[in-house]
Amino acid sequence: MSRLDQSLWAIFRAPLLVAVLSLAGLLLALFIDGPGDVVASALLASVIVATAWALARRRC
């Protein structure tokens, strides 16, 4: 599938998911102490992992 054939949903699905995960992680870290900090860290780390995966996939 070429990039011209993709719908807007297909193009913006991954960036929207990254934005939602990072916003959820930041809000959890801000408002919830204790176990919420672990979940917030995992959410924020998932954004970094997804970005690294996308960059590595693009270079291959």
Secondary structure, DSSP 8 states (H G I E B T S, - for coil): --GGG--HHHHHHHHHHHHHHHHHHHHHHHH--THHHHHHHHHHHHHHHHHHHHHHHHH-
